[in-house]
């Protein structure tokens, strides 16, 4: 049975998993979930994903949700297929986990909220607060100053090899420009710009970034 990814190309977290699956060359099919029709809140969906959020995967009957958990699970299942995205050695794995934790605490915590403030709020009939947005961008900038130091010493966030920690940054980082911020292209942080240009140019991200997640079979 081909892996089934339940989500939609317009979802940041579905794109995260989609980019990962492309990078790993794992066959999958997208099962489109229509958010506008509330399909993610239907009894059948909530029976699989109790929070009513996307995406989740069905791996021959094994159900798993949360995009980062999905990626970690499939990397463990297919470690030698496609790009190796989590190191095997204990120190390399520790550095990966460090970078993944940094992404969650020091990048996503600000980038996701900034994107939600400007891009997602209108979908719910709410008015964006530019002051809140600018404060989130300011706080993100302070964290990216630390990224600049890290990336001045290595090519990627977990070392000199591209890892899952880099992929984790892509969905919300890529929407910051659409939200009205050039923070990811700010030349005052040349190493951040170099890294960002590198990871956003990868074929795996280019394939999903515009919201089209075609089956990979």
Beta strands, then each sheet from edge to edge (+ up, - down):
strand 1: 3-7
strand 2: 28-32
strand 3: 56-59
strand 4: 62-65
sheet 1: 2+ 1+ 3- 4+
end
